[in-house]
Amino acid sequence: MNLTSSPSKAGAASRYVFEATGLIKDFDDGQVHALRGVDLQIEDGEFVAIVGPSGSGKTTLLQMLGALDRPSEGTLKYRGESLLDLPDPAAYRAHEIGFVFQAFHLLPTFTAIENVQIPMFEDHKSRAERQDRALELLKAVGLEERVNHYPAKLSGGERQRVAIARSLANSPSVLLADEPTGNLDSESANHVLDLLRSLHADRRMTLILVTHDMSIAACAQRAIQMKDGCAVFDGDPAKLSIHRIA
Amino acid sequence: MTFLDVIIRGLKRRPLRTGLTLLGISVGIAAVVALIGLSRGLVTSWTAGMRQRGTEIVVSNFRGSLTPKPFPAFTRDRIANLPGVAATCTILVDLMGIENAELMIVSGREWGCFAWENLKLVSGRMPNDQNEHAVVLGTNAADILKKKIGDTVQIETEELTVVGIANGGAFVENGSVILPLPLLQQITGNHDQISAIDVRVTPGMNDAGIRHLCDEMNKLIPEGHAEPAGEHIASSEGYRVINAMSWGTSLLAILVGVLGVTNTMLMSVFERKQEIAVLLALGWRPSRIVRMILWESALLGFLGGIIGVLLGIIGVQLLKMAPALRGMLEPDLRTNLMLEAIAIAVFVGVLSGLYPAWRSSRVAPSLALHG
């Protein structure tokens, strides 16, 4: 894998990419508590798996980190700057964060190469630059033969690889992946996981991956286990299973 | 891929719905083109007829009516000798059903005046004198009535011989049945009555001079109203009513188009909620989403406008053949009207997209991580 390396575009005032303190997220006028005071720090270039059962708050946590939603209480910083005071959350999502979704979320009426270009509209690239960049990324994920295929003509694994290429369109420093292998067969899942791991290794990107699959979490450098909106474990993924049993 | 491609794909994802919406807008725009084209055609056709006759000022009484109301012929005597008046011609015009034609322009013209000069005979001759029971048919009128030289035409209870077929150089002139004034006054019972005085001014008089002369005439003739040729149609109450009805009908049709586009775009936004959330998650600003929706609806309007103009032109050609309009007026389908119609369609598109665009800006980006 040989992707153009992209160092963080934001300032490096803090050693942490993300710092969360007392993060609370309530829904339905406080009836539902998705996060109940989460504290965490994630360092630049870490590969972190967030694990937990459905409803444990892991996706909500990912939403907060990606500035897709705001916490009800607590503080959340990105490289030392509060994410809650962002003047332009869209610019943060466009340039600092790459999203990979469980359901891929490719636009069905656009080919693979067009899907990869979608985030670049906010990056002031010319048409030719967008095209070249998308082609480069699709080559990097091994889909140079499928650039003009529509999502319906791609396998699940190929779709997710297109989605990963799309997430890298604006050279983000952080990749947030929500159950990226959740809709894939085991072979495709392994391919995608290998791709994510090599991206993390080659580009030294911060990779935060939400999963409920312990075997995937085991590939990470660090695992955070969520339960009932709280981080109940934060450490070596190898110790995660012992923790679960305990 | 450009942003325009993104917009076009948005419309192509539901081709049937997009097609039906286009049809909805285009019907409204076709109504604008057809009805407004016809009503403006009324002015341009009659103005062209005036120009062909060399008329620069018309004295008439259009109050509350499409056709001018008769007034005494002696009115002419009060203005004929005004400085600047070169020649006058008294005319009685009526719209009448003649034989199989529902509505024809029948124009009785003062014998020997300049209003006969523009008639170029295609066949036959002019009447020998003002007492001959004869008519000259414009070329279109002859076609509509299916008459040739020597045939008779029945106007009211009188049978008149077709002695000539003439090209008057303008649509209205060619669609007219033309006869000497006294004959038409006698047939219609409007003895010593006329409905217009055509006035030629002295050569070289400019627009300001013509308007000044009109003002002078209007001081002398309370029973009529002098206006520069053509303007007397546009300012008549009858034309205003027709124009207002045309716009009213068109706007109703456009309103249906607005509702159609709004519905389509709203459905589109609801269906694409998660897609919009994904675009937001990928870094698109809400303003870009709003622009995307507005451009989609504007493009719908633009395409609907073009289709509507084409439908309108076809519709006008059909309307022209309607018995009530045949030979009476030439629709005014100038580029201006087409551009106005397309501009209205684009405006309609943007207007219809405002609420859906606002709704799209309210989509929560967190929806991207659901499902």
Contacts between the chains, C-beta under 8 A, distances in Angstrom:
chain1	res1	chain2	res2	distance
A	59	B	369	5.3
A	62	B	369	6.5
A	63	B	366	4.8
A	63	B	369	5.8
A	66	B	281	6.8
A	68	B	280	7.7
A	68	B	281	5.9
A	68	B	364	7.7
A	68	B	365	4.4
A	68	B	366	4.2
A	68	B	368	6.5
A	68	B	369	6.7
A	69	B	364	7.2
A	69	B	365	7.6
A	69	B	366	4.2
A	88	B	285	7.7
A	90	B	280	7.0
A	90	B	283	5.7
A	90	B	284	6.6
A	90	B	285	4.2
A	90	B	286	7.2
A	91	B	283	7.3
A	91	B	285	7.9
A	93	B	280	7.4
A	93	B	281	6.2
A	93	B	282	7.0
A	93	B	283	4.5
A	93	B	365	7.5
A	94	B	282	7.2
A	94	B	283	2.5
A	94	B	284	7.6
A	95	B	283	7.0
A	97	B	283	7.9
A	99	B	281	5.0
A	99	B	282	6.6
A	99	B	368	7.0
A	101	B	278	7.2
A	101	B	368	6.6
A	101	B	369	6.8
A	103	B	371	6.0
A	105	B	274	7.3
A	105	B	275	7.5
A	105	B	278	4.4
A	105	B	368	6.6
A	107	B	9	7.7
A	107	B	275	6.4
A	107	B	278	7.9
A	108	B	13	7.4
A	109	B	9	4.4
A	109	B	10	7.9
A	109	B	12	6.5
A	109	B	13	5.0
A	110	B	1	7.6
A	110	B	9	6.3
A	113	B	1	8.0
A	114	B	1	4.8
A	114	B	5	7.5
A	117	B	1	5.3
A	118	B	6	7.8
A	118	B	279	6.9
A	118	B	282	6.0
A	118	B	284	7.9
A	119	B	282	4.3
A	119	B	283	5.2
A	119	B	284	7.7
A	121	B	3	6.3
A	121	B	6	7.7
A	121	B	284	6.8
A	121	B	288	6.8
A	122	B	283	4.8
A	122	B	284	6.0
A	122	B	285	6.6
A	122	B	288	7.0
A	123	B	283	8.0
A	127	B	1	7.2
A	127	B	2	6.0
A	130	B	1	7.0
A	131	B	1	7.5
A	166	B	282	7.1
A	169	B	282	7.9
A	170	B	283	6.7
A	178	B	369	5.4
